[in-house]
């Protein structure tokens, strides 16, 4: 499926990006027709994208934990099917016991049901806001969110930040803070930075706000002129691959660092400019015992960080905490530092941040939190070739460009990545769905006989005209003009020393695409 | 001041980016002390950034017009002073005669005063909104916009799009459309895509909404470990410069395409992610006679584009039109296609777009518009190493990072560019102010005896503690830790063929900075 020294190779498909989406695309193409030669190019020294498994000391040897995406749900069809195909099992998240909530007033409250410990008015406010968001989200087709049934409001909803929406429609600060806290972990951004229409699409793609929040744990989170009919990918390190089709499986912000000549269509440029990655720091702390469970606590905390005296930080670091005891039973807590907190706490010394995390945890779980075995932080905002996590969010006023910008193919380029998904976009499920969809698009061109109509349903080659790119359904002259043009892609510079320990062995640096 | 073959040179200052701001920084440093060796690196095959002068046929030979920034005003101190120093004259914009306005209802109205042809209610609405914005903007210190006197609202104003703000506070559609039309030209974005607090800062930096709108015509870019105390700049084409200080004079979006290792501070990363360039197409059309003037028309039009039958475009292309007759008297009209219109009309065939522009102009100025001599368009969104114009705008929720993110120095890097200015930021004046400020910062380090306290007033070395970066006033340990670190900058890849026709001759591709 991949080649460890693809220099000068001539293949059928190049996949740019070895995250879940790119790997799924390569897997799907290979599985459908093993005779198709596929090369995956990855700039990091590992595959997996925003997923990353590490070993930690559990006090009695080591066990493994995920510093990136870790949760899946049965409500997520694509990842569930892939896991089944690969014969991979799952185990449930621990949710018994008392949960904590700390918002605004710095008061810690605890509760055992699914209902947060808010005042009666705040609870009603939260429920009616959830109802309003779900009702609106049902009118938003995740496949074409800008042209929704609430179309007379789509421009207004797209031009409004989620923060403005909540200030307009919500009565209580604490209910709003509840949604704020969830979003810092789900999207890694502040509500002020996200388009309402994007949020509604995200909720729609997850089938509702409840599945989304209950699955908030699911944070999945270069060319020269030639005279043939193929795509040329040339990396800065000299690796050179010729292919019939290319799958770009990088997040919009990183796709924006690849130089395309002629440039990508204006809608794709808009998404690269206006859909930046969120900021999140994932913290895993191992313990010798699951002391919180014995105290009747679930390990779950929802907090706006609580007060802090650390200069440069408005609030404490934490957003959400969960029990993260491993499948083998190694006790651990998981904490997220998301959105503004991630940005502010990233600036602090590692020791100061760690101390603040433990201090905050101790307010909920007592002094035992200080007796940890191992402590690890993964700041995804500092990760090269990811530049953030858990996902990318559209700024207000950007949604009109999303479908063509993220999902539609252009010339011989196909676009994957969880951001381009319609079912659980932003999550591991979305990465898989987008990878499958891009693979099916490629197969439609290279092996039309082996892709079924059903497999083309969510592609631009499906029966729905709304998914058909403008260049296919009209303006044939222009489409023709473009196909006799050239595409140059200058990929992201990779540090050359990575060559020595490359996993895929083909750093993408310079990718060349020619279509004549 | 610049060197045409700086390969392997050892200089005092490298300026990355040969736009107005970078060139002003180099000019200021050179003027202050000609013994300082300064190299300007530019990725394009020309200097000038978002300013560009071209020759057009005027029907009787040729004359020159500006496809980029062209207007200046006496209310803009820095550019005015620079022009005087350079002995450059200006001439007034033609404003006599009837002006046109076409908003929403597709009806063309005309007026001769400064007061737009709106209904009585809409006029009152427009005036009270201008008053509200000016009153709020006076509370916003352009030097530190996030900590304004309306501080209890700054987060809310930053988290709100200008579109939401107008929908909340304005009564009439036509008055709102008036502001929308102005913003498409001033910022090149839709009101839905801009933070209210950013807009207030922009108004504040221009001294009010009237000067801004009346001056809306003023739409004015690697390393290895070494053991000395200097900055190493290495371009992909092999050009290599060693310097004591570097000025980065590129817009945030392009600075984001330079790889810094270790990465730039998180605030600078946020601005690179969340302050994209606007989209604007500038159209200049020359004529044999100034027929509009003889018809008693000023040449000025404010329009939301009017109706169109072109598929993929919601409205006609135009936003604002002006008389653009040259100093030598060659008749011309100037039209702007900005924001969403630029994005949608960019997708059309050149001939179709040209036809729509002329058709729309004919609705105001009659059939004579079709008898043009020369016609030229400059789509700044398609310009490499600019990626848009006229300026960059902060998305909602980004303003907290603006001061540190755009203006503060980091290690031996200093940051210019009009986006980082506090007086007429976004305009040519801002480019000059920022260039001067960055030059003074560099001189503070290299020639402290020749910079006055007054020249340091708007730098982090001035007396105001609010401008002092955190690393200088506190956390000395961390600041020390960083100074023993390394900075790697991998610059934007330049097309190698540019080498043959380089103006500055030093394409920045790979820039290396080391600070020990």
Interface residues (C-beta under 8 A of the other chain):
Chain A: X155 X156 X158 X159 X160 X161 X163 X164 X167 X168 X189 X190 X191 X192 X193 X222 X253 X256 X257 X259 X261 X263 X265 X266 X267 X269 X270 X273 X274 X276 X277 X279 X311 X312 X340 X343 X346 X347 X349 X381 X382 X384 X387 X388 X395 X396 X397 X398 X400 X401 X470 X474 X475 X477 X478 X490 X493 X495 X510
Chain B: X155 X156 X158 X159 X160 X161 X163 X164 X167 X168 X189 X190 X191 X192 X193 X222 X253 X256 X257 X259 X261 X263 X265 X266 X267 X269 X270 X273 X274 X276 X277 X279 X311 X312 X340 X343 X346 X347 X349 X381 X382 X384 X387 X388 X395 X396 X397 X398 X400 X401 X470 X474 X475 X477 X478 X490 X492 X493 X495 X510
